[in-house]
Amino acid sequence: MAATFKDLTTAVHNWHDEIFAYFEQPITNAYTESVNRVAKDMNRMGRGYSFEVLRARMLYDKKARKDGSVIETVLVDDDDPMTTDFVFQRMTTAATRKKKITRVVEYGPYLPTLARLLEEGYFE
């Protein structure tokens, strides 16, 4: 009976970490597979894009990146003496002066937007 399952037990032993990793960190590669599918569809519709062109169109297209970006406000050190008044400079040290800045953080293209643009023929 043990000989019947020898190949299975050997595979589980050799790939133990990879097989059971999901139960420790429940993360799948579904997002990566979805992006690969969109890339294959773009390649098929584009009729012969080079890898560099496909990559650039998927990663750097402004319409696809817009939905994947976030606007955040952060505190940074205020090193510019023109942004603070004289009294404030006298009352605080340079180490405690902070100012709020707003910036756009991009996490790359938003997959649903990329898929929608592809379906609409935007990349043709």
Rosetta blueprint (number, residue, H / E / L):
1 M L
2 A L
3 A L
4 T L
5 F L
6 K H
7 D H
8 L H
9 T H
10 T H
11 A H
12 V H
13 H H
14 N H
15 W L
16 H H
17 D H
18 E H
19 I H
20 F H
21 A H
22 Y H
23 F H
24 E H
25 Q L
26 P L
27 I L
28 T L
29 N L
30 A H
31 Y H
32 T H
33 E H
34 S H
35 V H
36 N H
37 R H
38 V H
39 A H
40 K H
41 D H
42 M H
43 N H
44 R H
45 M H
46 G H
47 R L
48 G L
49 Y L
50 S L
51 F H
52 E H
53 V H
54 L H
55 R H
56 A H
57 R H
58 M H
59 L H
60 Y H
61 D L
62 K H
63 K H
64 A H
65 R H
66 K H
67 D L
68 G L
69 S E
70 V E
71 I E
72 E E
73 T E
74 V E
75 L E
76 V E
77 D E
78 D L
79 D L
80 D L
81 P H
82 M H
83 T H
84 T L
85 D L
86 F H
87 V H
88 F H
89 Q H
90 R H
91 M H
92 T L
93 T L
94 A L
95 A L
96 T L
97 R L
98 K E
99 K E
100 K E
101 I E
102 T E
103 R E
104 V E
105 V E
106 E E
107 Y L
108 G L
109 P L
110 Y L
111 L H
112 P H
113 T H
114 L H
115 A H
116 R H
117 L H
118 L H
119 E H
120 E L
121 G L
122 Y L
123 F L
124 E L
